[in-house]
């Protein structure tokens, strides 16, 4: 009986194993749920080009922006689970589930996390309206007057991490939502808002020019680009704010051998010197956890952001 069961199991799993060996045998589409030129799009195109060379197959990037990236995510969730339509997105994926009630897919059940490629430090930066040049001085100043938190949009990474920072410091920050991080940065420089959570990539040129001032790094480590800027923990705030990350997902029913093949090949191309050089230019760090570790990270952040959204009353419109 055991031999029979083993034989039947082998027969049932054989098609998936064969599919993984042959994968990919036709063009692959990487869906980026953001506009062309966005940082996620730039990284997604690098990954597509790298995988295309490895696979000897065309890997096409398709931009499907809208509804805080949920339109593109839903498109992949509803695609054939064969590994030929994949999602390349950012940690916005976990935030959307916390702040939106109208998602056209279930982020926990409809998509399988495959691989993270890296993450980026984020900074707390202040503009011309703020006199403080250190984290402690900013907290003192913010408690003495109305203080405005500029965000790239309601329910964005910059919004929810700003709310996390405000809760940890017992500060009342009035959110001002913009259409993009660039728009928020312009008003910060112009003195029409006070503080912004920004990716290192976006903020660094303005910090180096003196138009913005970095008062803390969100994360557990300082950044080599701004070695004198302390982390929040070093500044006395004992919280860990998740970094902004980028990763790949596939429809939930995709065979596990195919999932593992895609994961292994992403690890391969992102372990190259070319990938390191590219990520360095983006002020990003390559992170290649195992597939199960990435899946656990996604689940942890889903719970974390849901709790914060409930506590702070954050709901995207």
WOJOGI-V143561 format. One record per pair of residues at least 24 apart in sequence whose C-alpha atoms are under 10 Angstrom apart, sorted by the first residue. I is the first residue (numbers start at 1). J is the second residue. D is the distance in Angstrom with one decimal. If there is no record, write none. Layout:
BEGIN
I	J	D
I	J	D
END
This chain:
BEGIN
13	255	9.2
13	256	9.9
13	257	9.3
15	255	9.4
15	257	10.0
16	82	9.6
16	254	9.2
16	255	5.9
16	256	7.7
16	257	6.3
16	258	7.3
17	255	8.5
17	256	8.7
17	257	5.8
17	258	7.8
18	257	8.8
18	258	9.4
19	82	8.7
19	83	9.8
19	255	8.7
19	257	8.0
19	258	7.1
20	82	9.6
20	83	9.3
20	255	8.3
20	256	8.7
20	257	5.5
20	258	4.7
20	259	8.3
20	260	8.4
20	261	6.4
20	262	8.9
21	257	8.5
21	258	8.3
21	261	8.3
22	258	9.5
23	55	8.5
23	57	9.9
23	82	9.3
23	83	8.2
23	84	8.9
23	257	9.8
23	258	7.2
23	261	8.0
23	262	8.7
24	52	9.9
24	55	7.0
24	56	8.8
24	57	7.2
24	58	9.5
24	59	9.9
24	82	9.6
24	83	8.1
24	84	7.6
24	258	9.2
24	261	9.6
24	262	9.3
25	55	8.8
25	56	9.2
25	57	7.4
25	58	9.9
25	84	9.3
26	55	9.8
26	56	9.6
26	57	6.5
26	58	7.5
26	59	9.1
26	84	7.9
27	52	8.9
27	55	9.7
27	56	9.4
27	57	5.7
27	58	4.8
27	59	5.7
27	60	7.4
27	84	7.1
27	85	9.3
28	52	8.7
28	55	10.0
28	57	7.6
28	58	6.4
28	59	4.7
28	60	6.3
28	61	8.7
28	83	7.7
28	84	4.6
28	85	6.1
28	86	7.8
29	58	8.5
29	59	5.7
29	60	4.8
29	61	5.9
29	62	6.8
29	76	9.8
29	83	9.0
29	84	6.0
29	85	4.9
29	86	6.3
29	87	8.5
30	59	7.0
30	60	6.0
30	61	4.8
30	62	6.1
30	63	8.5
30	76	9.1
30	83	9.9
30	84	8.2
30	85	6.0
30	86	5.0
30	87	5.7
30	88	6.4
30	89	9.8
30	248	8.9
30	249	9.7
30	250	9.8
31	60	8.4
31	61	5.9
31	62	4.8
31	63	5.9
31	64	6.7
31	65	9.4
31	72	6.5
31	73	7.9
31	75	8.3
31	76	7.3
31	85	7.1
31	86	6.1
31	87	4.9
31	88	6.0
31	89	8.3
31	248	9.6
31	249	9.8
32	61	6.8
32	62	6.1
32	63	4.8
32	64	6.1
32	65	7.4
32	69	8.4
32	72	6.7
32	73	8.3
32	76	9.9
32	86	8.9
32	87	6.3
32	88	5.3
32	89	6.2
32	90	9.4
32	248	9.9
33	62	8.3
33	63	5.7
33	64	4.7
33	65	4.4
33	66	7.1
33	67	9.2
33	68	8.2
33	69	4.7
33	70	7.1
33	71	6.8
33	72	4.4
33	73	6.5
33	74	9.5
33	75	9.3
33	76	9.8
33	87	7.9
33	88	7.6
33	89	6.6
33	90	9.2
33	93	9.9
34	62	9.5
34	63	6.1
34	64	6.2
34	65	4.3
34	66	7.2
34	67	9.8
34	68	8.3
34	69	6.1
34	70	9.5
34	71	9.5
34	72	7.9
34	88	9.6
34	89	8.2
34	90	9.7
35	62	9.7
35	63	6.1
35	64	7.2
35	65	5.6
35	66	8.6
35	69	9.4
36	61	9.7
36	62	9.2
36	63	6.6
36	64	9.3
36	65	8.9
39	90	9.6
39	201	8.9
39	202	9.2
39	246	9.9
39	282	8.4
40	88	7.8
40	89	6.5
40	90	6.8
40	245	9.5
40	246	7.3
40	247	9.6
41	88	8.5
41	89	8.6
42	282	9.3
43	88	8.9
43	89	9.5
43	117	9.2
43	118	9.8
43	246	8.3
43	247	9.9
43	278	8.9
43	279	8.4
43	282	8.7
44	87	9.3
44	88	6.2
44	89	8.1
44	117	9.9
44	246	8.9
44	247	9.1
44	248	9.3
45	88	9.6
46	270	9.8
46	275	8.4
46	278	8.3
46	279	9.7
47	88	9.2
47	117	8.9
47	266	7.9
47	269	7.9
47	270	8.0
47	275	8.8
48	88	9.7
48	266	9.8
49	269	9.9
50	265	9.7
50	266	8.7
50	268	9.6
50	269	6.2
50	270	8.3
50	272	9.8
50	274	9.4
50	275	8.6
51	262	9.3
51	265	7.4
51	266	7.2
51	268	9.2
51	269	6.9
51	270	9.6
53	269	9.4
54	265	7.9
54	266	9.6
54	268	9.0
54	269	7.7
55	265	8.8
59	84	9.2
59	85	9.9
60	85	9.7
61	86	9.7
61	87	9.7
61	88	9.3
62	87	9.6
67	96	9.2
67	100	9.4
67	102	9.6
67	103	8.9
67	316	9.4
67	317	9.2
68	92	7.8
68	93	8.9
68	95	9.6
68	96	7.1
68	100	9.2
68	103	10.0
68	153	9.0
68	154	9.3
68	155	8.3
68	156	7.8
68	316	8.9
69	93	7.5
69	96	8.1
70	96	7.3
70	97	9.2
70	100	9.4
70	102	9.4
70	103	6.6
70	104	7.6
70	105	8.4
70	107	9.8
71	103	8.5
71	104	7.8
71	105	9.4
73	103	9.4
73	104	8.8
73	105	7.9
73	106	10.0
73	107	8.8
73	110	9.7
73	111	8.5
73	249	8.9
73	250	9.5
73	251	9.6
74	103	8.0
74	104	6.0
74	105	5.6
74	106	8.7
74	107	9.1
74	110	8.7
74	111	9.1
74	251	9.6
75	104	9.2
75	105	9.1
75	251	9.5
76	105	9.7
76	110	9.1
76	111	8.0
76	249	8.4
76	250	6.8
76	251	6.2
76	252	9.7
77	104	9.2
77	105	6.8
77	106	8.5
77	107	8.7
77	109	9.3
77	110	5.5
77	111	5.7
77	112	9.0
77	249	8.9
77	250	7.2
77	251	4.9
77	252	7.3
77	253	9.5
78	104	9.6
78	105	8.3
78	110	8.0
78	111	9.2
78	250	9.9
78	251	7.0
78	252	9.4
79	250	8.8
79	251	6.6
79	252	9.8
80	250	9.4
80	251	7.2
80	252	9.7
80	253	8.6
80	254	8.1
81	111	9.6
81	250	7.2
81	251	5.1
81	252	6.9
81	253	5.4
81	254	4.3
81	255	7.6
81	258	9.8
82	250	8.5
82	251	8.0
82	252	9.9
82	253	8.1
82	254	5.4
82	255	7.2
82	258	7.7
82	259	9.3
83	249	9.5
83	250	6.5
83	251	7.8
83	253	9.7
83	254	6.4
83	255	8.3
83	258	6.6
83	259	7.4
83	261	9.7
83	262	8.0
84	250	8.7
84	251	9.8
84	254	9.7
84	258	10.0
85	249	9.3
85	250	7.1
85	251	8.1
86	111	9.6
86	112	10.0
86	114	9.5
86	248	6.8
86	249	5.9
86	250	4.9
86	251	7.5
86	262	9.9
87	111	9.0
87	112	9.9
87	113	9.4
87	114	9.6
87	247	8.1
87	248	5.4
87	249	5.0
87	250	6.2
87	251	8.7
88	114	10.0
88	115	9.6
88	116	9.5
88	117	9.9
88	246	7.2
88	247	5.7
88	248	4.6
88	249	6.6
88	250	9.1
89	116	9.7
89	245	8.5
89	246	5.7
89	247	5.7
89	248	6.5
89	249	8.0
90	116	9.3
90	118	9.9
90	119	9.0
90	157	9.6
90	244	7.0
90	245	5.5
90	246	4.2
90	247	6.2
90	248	8.7
91	119	9.3
91	156	9.8
91	157	7.7
91	242	8.9
91	243	8.2
91	244	5.8
91	245	5.3
91	246	6.3
91	247	8.0
91	298	8.3
91	301	8.7
91	302	9.8
92	155	8.9
92	156	6.9
92	157	6.3
92	158	9.9
92	244	8.2
92	245	8.7
92	246	9.1
93	157	9.8
93	245	9.9
93	246	9.5
93	247	9.6
93	298	8.6
93	301	9.6
93	302	8.7
94	157	9.7
94	297	9.7
94	298	6.6
94	299	8.1
94	300	9.1
94	301	6.1
94	302	5.0
94	303	8.6
94	304	9.1
94	305	7.2
94	306	8.8
95	155	7.2
95	156	7.3
95	157	7.0
95	160	7.9
95	301	7.9
95	302	6.9
95	303	9.6
95	304	9.1
95	305	5.9
95	306	7.7
95	308	10.0
95	309	8.9
96	155	7.2
96	156	8.1
96	157	9.4
96	302	8.9
96	305	8.9
96	306	9.3
96	315	9.5
96	316	8.4
97	301	9.9
97	302	6.8
97	303	9.3
97	305	8.2
97	306	7.4
97	309	9.9
98	155	8.6
98	160	9.8
98	301	9.5
98	302	6.8
98	303	8.1
98	304	8.6
98	305	5.6
98	306	4.3
98	307	7.9
98	308	8.3
98	309	6.2
98	310	8.2
98	314	8.4
98	315	8.1
98	316	9.2
99	154	8.8
99	155	5.9
99	156	9.0
99	160	9.2
99	305	8.1
99	306	7.3
99	308	9.5
99	309	6.2
99	310	8.6
99	313	9.0
99	314	6.0
99	315	4.7
99	316	5.4
99	317	8.9
100	155	8.2
100	306	9.9
100	309	9.8
100	314	9.1
100	315	6.2
100	316	5.5
100	317	7.7
101	315	8.1
101	316	8.3
101	317	9.3
102	316	9.5
102	317	9.5
107	252	9.7
107	298	9.4
107	299	9.4
107	302	8.7
108	252	9.1
108	295	9.7
108	298	8.8
108	299	7.5
108	302	8.5
109	251	9.1
109	252	6.6
109	253	9.5
110	249	9.9
110	250	8.7
110	251	6.1
110	252	5.0
110	253	8.0
111	248	9.9
111	249	6.1
111	250	5.6
111	251	4.6
111	252	4.5
111	253	8.2
111	254	9.1
112	248	8.7
112	249	5.4
112	250	5.3
112	251	6.0
112	252	4.9
112	253	8.1
112	254	8.1
112	256	9.8
112	259	8.5
112	291	9.5
112	294	10.0
112	295	7.5
112	298	9.9
113	247	7.6
113	248	6.3
113	249	4.5
113	250	6.8
113	251	9.0
113	252	8.7
113	259	8.8
113	263	9.5
113	291	7.0
113	292	8.2
113	293	9.5
113	294	6.6
113	295	5.3
113	296	9.0
113	297	9.5
113	298	7.6
113	299	9.8
114	247	7.4
114	248	5.4
114	249	5.2
114	250	6.9
114	256	9.9
114	258	9.9
114	259	6.2
114	260	7.6
114	261	9.6
114	262	7.3
114	263	5.7
114	264	9.5
114	266	9.2
114	289	10.0
114	290	8.7
114	291	5.5
114	292	8.2
114	293	9.8
114	294	7.3
114	295	7.5
115	246	8.8
115	247	5.5
115	248	5.3
115	249	7.3
115	250	10.0
115	259	9.1
115	260	9.2
115	262	8.1
115	263	5.5
115	264	8.6
115	265	9.8
115	266	7.2
115	267	7.9
115	287	9.4
115	288	7.1
115	289	7.3
115	290	7.3
115	291	5.7
115	292	9.0
115	293	9.1
115	294	6.4
115	295	8.4
116	245	7.3
116	246	5.8
116	247	4.0
116	248	6.4
116	249	9.2
116	263	8.8
116	266	8.7
116	267	8.8
116	270	10.0
116	286	8.7
116	287	6.5
116	288	5.8
116	289	6.7
116	290	8.5
116	291	8.1
116	293	9.5
116	294	6.4
116	295	9.3
116	297	9.8
117	245	7.8
117	246	6.0
117	247	5.7
117	248	8.1
117	263	9.9
117	266	7.6
117	267	7.7
117	269	9.8
117	270	6.9
117	271	9.5
117	275	9.8
117	279	9.7
117	284	9.8
117	285	8.5
117	286	5.8
117	287	5.4
117	288	5.6
117	289	8.4
118	243	9.6
118	244	8.7
118	245	5.8
118	246	5.9
118	247	7.6
118	270	9.0
118	279	8.3
118	284	6.8
118	285	5.4
118	286	4.1
118	287	4.1
118	288	6.7
118	289	9.2
119	242	9.6
119	243	6.2
119	244	5.5
119	245	4.0
119	246	6.3
119	247	9.2
119	279	9.4
119	283	9.2
119	284	5.7
119	285	5.4
119	286	6.6
119	287	6.6
119	288	9.8
120	199	6.8
120	200	6.8
120	201	7.9
120	218	9.8
120	219	9.3
120	223	9.6
120	242	9.8
120	243	6.0
120	244	5.4
120	245	6.4
120	246	8.9
120	279	9.5
120	282	8.6
120	283	6.8
120	284	4.7
120	285	6.1
120	286	8.9
120	287	9.8
121	198	8.8
121	199	6.2
121	200	5.7
121	201	8.4
121	217	6.9
121	218	6.5
121	219	6.6
121	220	9.3
121	221	8.6
121	222	8.5
121	223	7.3
121	241	9.9
121	242	9.1
121	243	5.9
121	244	6.9
121	245	9.1
121	283	8.2
121	284	7.4
121	285	8.4
122	157	10.0
122	158	9.0
122	161	9.6
122	196	10.0
122	197	6.6
122	198	5.4
122	199	4.2
122	200	5.2
122	201	8.4
122	202	9.2
122	203	8.6
122	216	8.8
122	217	6.1
122	218	5.4
122	219	7.5
122	223	9.5
122	241	9.1
122	242	9.2
122	243	6.8
122	244	7.2
123	158	9.8
123	196	8.0
123	197	5.6
123	198	5.4
123	199	6.2
123	200	6.2
123	201	9.8
123	202	9.7
123	203	7.6
123	204	9.1
123	213	9.6
123	214	6.4
123	215	7.5
123	216	5.9
123	217	4.6
123	218	5.7
123	219	8.9
123	223	9.8
123	229	9.1
123	230	10.0
123	231	9.0
123	232	9.6
124	158	9.7
124	161	9.8
124	162	8.5
124	165	9.3
124	195	6.9
124	196	5.9
124	197	4.8
124	198	6.6
124	199	9.0
124	200	9.6
124	203	9.3
124	212	9.9
124	213	8.4
124	214	5.8
124	215	5.8
124	216	5.3
124	217	6.4
124	218	7.2
124	229	9.9
124	231	9.7
124	232	9.2
125	185	9.3
125	188	8.8
125	194	8.5
125	195	5.7
125	196	5.4
125	197	6.4
125	198	7.1
125	199	9.9
125	200	10.0
125	203	7.8
125	204	9.9
125	206	9.8
125	207	8.1
125	212	6.3
125	213	5.3
125	214	4.3
125	215	5.9
125	216	7.5
125	217	9.1
126	150	9.8
126	185	9.5
126	188	7.0
126	189	8.3
126	191	9.3
126	193	8.5
126	194	5.6
126	195	4.5
126	196	6.5
126	197	9.0
126	207	9.5
126	211	9.1
126	212	5.8
126	213	5.3
126	214	6.5
126	215	7.4
127	185	8.4
127	186	9.4
127	187	8.4
127	188	4.8
127	189	5.0
127	190	7.4
127	191	6.1
127	192	8.6
127	193	7.3
127	194	5.7
127	195	6.6
127	196	8.5
127	206	9.9
127	207	9.7
127	210	9.4
127	211	6.9
127	212	5.0
127	213	6.5
127	214	9.2
128	187	9.5
128	188	7.0
128	189	5.7
128	190	6.6
128	191	5.1
128	192	8.7
128	193	8.8
128	194	7.8
128	195	9.9
128	210	9.5
128	211	7.2
128	212	7.1
128	213	8.6
129	188	7.8
129	189	8.1
129	190	7.8
129	191	4.5
129	192	7.3
129	193	7.2
129	194	6.2
129	195	9.3
130	188	9.5
130	191	7.9
130	193	8.9
130	194	6.1
130	195	8.3
130	212	9.8
130	213	9.2
131	194	9.9
132	213	9.0
132	215	8.7
133	213	6.8
133	214	7.8
133	215	6.5
134	213	8.9
134	214	8.2
134	215	5.2
134	216	8.0
134	229	8.8
134	230	9.3
134	235	9.1
135	214	8.8
135	215	5.0
135	216	6.4
135	229	9.4
135	230	8.7
135	231	9.7
135	232	8.4
135	235	6.7
135	236	9.3
136	215	8.8
136	216	10.0
136	235	7.3
136	236	8.8
137	215	9.4
138	194	9.8
138	195	9.4
138	215	8.2
139	166	9.8
139	169	7.7
139	170	9.3
139	171	7.5
140	171	9.6
142	171	7.1
142	172	8.0
142	173	8.1
142	194	9.0
142	195	9.8
143	170	9.2
143	171	6.7
143	172	7.7
143	173	9.4
145	172	9.6
145	173	10.0
146	171	9.9
146	172	7.8
146	173	7.4
146	174	7.5
146	194	9.5
147	171	8.9
147	172	7.3
147	173	5.3
147	174	6.2
147	175	8.8
147	193	7.5
147	194	6.2
147	195	8.0
148	172	8.8
148	173	5.5
148	174	4.7
148	175	5.8
148	176	6.5
148	188	9.5
148	192	8.3
148	193	5.1
148	194	5.2
148	195	6.6
148	196	8.8
149	173	5.6
149	174	5.6
149	175	4.6
149	176	5.9
149	177	8.3
149	184	9.3
149	188	9.3
149	193	6.5
149	194	6.1
149	195	5.1
149	196	5.9
149	197	8.4
150	174	8.4
150	175	6.0
150	176	4.9
150	177	6.1
150	178	7.3
150	181	8.6
150	183	9.2
150	184	5.6
150	185	7.9
150	187	8.1
150	188	7.3
150	192	9.1
150	193	6.1
150	194	7.1
150	195	6.1
150	196	5.1
150	197	7.9
150	198	9.8
151	175	6.8
151	176	6.1
151	177	5.0
151	178	6.0
151	179	8.5
151	180	7.8
151	181	6.7
151	182	9.8
151	183	9.0
151	184	6.1
151	185	8.9
151	193	9.8
151	195	8.8
151	196	6.4
151	197	7.3
151	198	8.7
152	176	8.8
152	177	6.0
152	178	5.0
152	179	5.8
152	180	4.3
152	181	4.4
152	182	7.7
152	183	7.5
152	184	6.1
152	185	8.9
152	196	8.9
152	197	9.0
152	198	8.9
153	177	4.7
153	178	5.2
153	179	5.7
153	180	6.5
153	181	8.0
153	184	9.0
153	316	8.8
154	178	8.1
154	179	9.1
154	314	8.0
154	315	7.6
154	316	5.6
154	317	7.6
155	309	8.8
155	314	6.8
155	315	6.7
155	316	5.4
155	317	8.7
156	180	9.5
156	181	9.6
156	316	8.8
157	197	8.3
157	198	9.0
157	199	9.7
157	242	9.7
157	243	9.5
157	244	7.7
158	196	7.2
158	197	5.0
158	198	6.5
158	199	8.6
158	244	9.6
159	196	8.6
159	197	7.6
159	314	9.1
160	197	9.4
160	241	9.9
160	305	7.8
160	308	7.8
160	309	7.6
160	312	9.0
160	314	8.0
161	196	9.8
161	197	7.1
161	198	9.9
161	218	8.8
161	241	6.8
161	242	8.2
161	243	9.6
161	305	9.3
161	308	9.4
162	195	8.8
162	196	7.4
162	197	6.2
162	198	9.8
162	241	9.7
163	197	10.0
163	308	8.2
163	309	8.9
163	311	9.9
163	312	7.3
163	314	9.0
164	239	8.8
164	240	9.6
164	241	7.7
164	305	9.4
164	308	7.2
164	309	9.5
164	311	10.0
164	312	8.7
165	197	9.5
165	218	9.2
165	232	9.0
165	237	8.6
165	239	8.4
165	240	9.7
165	241	8.2
166	312	9.9
167	308	9.3
167	311	9.4
167	312	8.3
168	237	6.9
168	238	8.1
168	239	7.4
169	236	9.6
169	237	7.2
169	238	9.8
185	211	9.8
185	212	8.6
186	211	9.8
188	212	7.8
189	213	9.7
198	244	9.9
199	243	9.1
199	244	7.6
199	283	9.0
199	284	9.5
200	225	8.6
200	226	9.4
200	244	10.0
200	282	8.8
200	283	6.5
200	284	8.2
201	225	10.0
201	280	10.0
201	281	8.7
201	282	6.0
201	283	5.4
201	284	7.6
202	282	9.2
202	283	9.1
204	283	8.9
217	241	9.5
218	242	7.7
218	243	7.3
218	244	9.8
219	243	6.3
219	244	9.8
223	283	9.3
224	283	9.6
225	283	8.1
242	297	9.9
242	301	7.9
242	304	9.7
242	305	10.0
244	284	9.5
245	284	9.1
245	285	9.4
245	286	9.7
245	287	8.8
246	286	9.8
246	287	9.3
247	287	9.9
247	288	9.7
247	294	8.7
247	298	10.0
248	294	9.8
249	295	9.7
259	291	8.6
260	290	9.7
260	291	7.6
263	288	9.4
263	289	9.8
263	290	8.2
263	291	6.8
264	288	10.0
264	290	9.2
264	291	9.1
END
